[in-house]
Amino acid sequence: MIIERTDKEIIFRLPKNVNLDFLQDLADFFEFREISKKSKAKQEDVDSLVKEIKRGRWSRTKKQNNL
C-alpha cells in the first residue's frame, strides 16, 4: 500500500486484489467522519434517537407478524 499526499488530496494506492466491499465500507466510514465532525448533536441526543427508532421498528415488526 502506498499513501501519497498532494496539494489537494491524499491518494491511497492498493493492490487490485483488495476486496472492494471492504474499501466501500472504509470510504463510507471516512465520509461519516467528515459529515459528523460538523454535527452539533450530543451523544445523548443520538442515543435517544436510536432508541426511538428501534422502538418504532419493533412495534412495526410485531404488528406485521401478529405478535
N, C-alpha and C positions, 0 to 999 in steps of 0.2 A: 504494500500500500504506500502511496506517495501523497502527501498533503502539500499543496502549493498555495502560497498567498500571493495575490497580485494586488494592484492598486484598488481594484473594485470588487474582488471576490476571493473566496477560498475554494480551491479545487481539490477534490478527493479523487485519486486515480486508483482503481481497484482492478484485480484480475477479472476477466469476463466470466469466470465460473462462480462468482459470488451470487448468492440467492437473491433474486430481485424482490421477492416478498419481504425479505429482511431489510433490504435497502429502502423499500417504500415505508415500512414501519419506522425506520430511522429518520427518513425525511419528514414523516408526519410528526414525529417527536420534536424535531427541530422547529417545524412550523408552529406546533403547540407552544413551545418555549418562547418563541418570538411574539406570538399573539398574547400569551398570558402575562408577559412581563409588563404589558401596558395596562393590565387589569387593575382596578382598584378594589376588587372583591376581596373580602376576608375569607379565611379558611372556614370559619363558622357559617358564612353565607353559602359557600359551596356545599358544605356538609348538609345544611338544611335543604338546599335544592335537590341534592341527590336523594335524600330521604323521602322527599315529597314525590319525586319521580318514581322511585321504587315502590312506594305505597300505591300510587296510581296504576302502575304496571301490574302489581299483584291483584288489585281489585279487578282489573280487566281480565286477567288470566282466570281468576275464579269464576267470573261471570261467563266467559267463553266456554269453560269446561264444566259448568254446572256444579261447582264445588261448594 
